[in-house]
């Protein structure tokens, strides 16, 4: 549940607008002044982030912070960690409204973040990476995921992921089904699996964003990534063909029993366990789960039956088969108020060394100049998943929870569950969402 503070965030946005009106005088540097004059004076700098405390990103950056500190006595990289995303968003936007963000902070390319960038509160990362001589090392897809709609870049990516549909070949054989050639084949696939006594798709409904991924798939194939960009600005409607197709498809998934019973209350671990124990046939998740899905840590009873397929196309698809969800995770912004020679010097040191260290941990680097080091316990599937992630096309299916305004997104997530459960028909879902976005999007964009 990444957006559960709609009203609070709207209020924060208003207070931010007020506070920004008088902040120009005490801003540290301009957002494009990436090489400020002066000496490097070591001190403690902080990174407000929302990442697993034991994850590879924090582990790698902690090591790099310690290395930098050895050569720069007095320096320390302090991590302010809030892994719970809703709590993090509330903290981040509260600090932003108060003008108290630290040197570095995590953010998606949300409408809220766009306000910060527009008012000069974030460093221009495109110019920063060019200035550090690092820009061309990054995968275009990793950078594009972090961009705002106008193409500007204000966040540094620390990850690169590809989201696949993992499936159990043995359960598919039992049900007599094949990998769906089109998204439109999903309901029939689900019905066949249900008849064979198999749960078709494992879904983490509790966190809401996984179901929101499904809502984005038909529009991405039907109309491309521009649909959601226009939708969030109220320049497109759910009542348009792409939106209606999505609503009808989601309703069909529900009627076909695609997701496990009680999916709306199932958590991340519940969905993962359902698939890895061979009780569900399909699991839509990213390469961050490779250690659980493509190593010998997976139960031998299902290990050899696990495979994956990418997002299927549709008839007349506007996007290619090798274009799907390839996120580079939540990005890191650089606070222009506190940017100085020390921050620049540390970022050059850390970002230059980060890719190789990160890839050595079995992760996919956001840069294309290093190779992922496969874990010793990796199965052949691990290497195939990594290779497929390196062959993606230009267009990326962006998660809608980073695109819609907070109030609209919260209502959207609630109504998605009702739609899939059959509690509301597609026509009601469409009219409700058109009304919600029409009322909130223009107001939030001001």
WOQUIZI-V843775 format. One record per backbone hydrogen bond with DSSP energy under -0.5 kcal/mol. NH is the residue of the N-H (numbers start at 1). CO is the residue of the C=O. Records with the same first field share a line. If there is no record, write none. Layout:
# WOQUIZI-V843775
NH=CO + CO
This chain:
# WOQUIZI-V843775
2=207
9=5
10=6
11=7
12=8
13=9
14=10
15=11
16=12
17=13
18=14
19=15
20=16
21=17
22=19
23=20
26=23
27=24
29=336
33=30
34=32
41=39
42=40
45=76
47=78
48=104
49=47 + 80
55=52
59=55
60=56
61=57
62=58
63=59
64=60
65=61
66=62
67=63
68=64
69=65
70=66
71=67
72=68
75=72
76=43
78=45 + 76
80=47 + 78
81=79
82=49
85=83
88=84
89=85
90=86
91=87
92=88
93=89
94=90
95=91
96=92
97=93
98=94
99=95 + 96
100=95
104=46
105=333
106=48
107=331
110=108
114=110
115=111
116=112
117=113
118=114
119=115
120=117
121=116
123=334
124=31
125=123 + 153
126=153
128=124
129=125
130=126
131=127
132=128
133=130
134=129
135=129
137=134
138=134 + 135
139=366
143=139
144=140
145=141
146=142 + 143
147=143 + 144
148=152
151=148
154=146
156=332
158=328
159=328
160=364
161=327
163=325
164=162 + 285
165=309
166=164 + 283
167=307
168=281
169=167 + 305
172=168
173=169
174=170
175=171
176=172 + 173
177=172
183=313
185=182
186=183
189=185
190=186
191=187
192=188
193=189
194=190
195=191
196=192
197=194
198=193
199=279
200=198 + 257
201=258
202=282
205=203 + 263
206=266
208=205
209=207
212=208
213=209
214=210
215=211
216=212 + 213
217=213 + 214
218=214
219=215
220=216
221=217
222=218
223=219
224=219 + 220
227=224
229=225
230=226
231=227
232=228
234=231
235=230
236=230
240=237
244=240
245=241
246=242
247=243
248=244
249=245
250=246
251=247
252=248
253=249
254=250
255=251
256=252
257=254
258=253
260=201
263=260
265=262
266=263
271=267
272=268
273=269
274=270
275=271
276=272
277=273
278=275
279=274
280=274
281=199
282=200
283=166
284=202
285=164 + 283
287=162
289=286
290=287
292=289
293=289
294=290
296=377
298=295
302=299
303=299
304=300
305=302
306=302 + 303
307=167
309=165
313=181
317=314
318=221
319=221
323=320
324=322
326=324
331=107
332=156
333=105 + 331
335=103 + 333
336=121
338=335
339=335
344=340
345=341
346=342
347=343
348=344
349=345
350=346
351=347
352=348
353=349
354=350
355=351
357=353
358=354
359=355
360=356
361=357 + 358
362=359
363=358
365=363
368=137
373=359
374=372
378=375
379=294
382=379
383=379
384=380
385=381
386=382
387=383
388=384
389=385
390=386 + 387
391=388
392=389
393=322
397=324
398=396
402=399
403=400
404=400
409=405
410=406
411=407
412=408
413=409
414=410
415=411
416=412
417=413
418=414
419=415
420=416
421=417
422=418 + 419
423=418
424=418
429=425
430=426
431=427
432=428
433=429
434=430
435=431
436=432
437=433
438=434
439=435
440=436
441=437
444=440
445=441
446=442 + 443
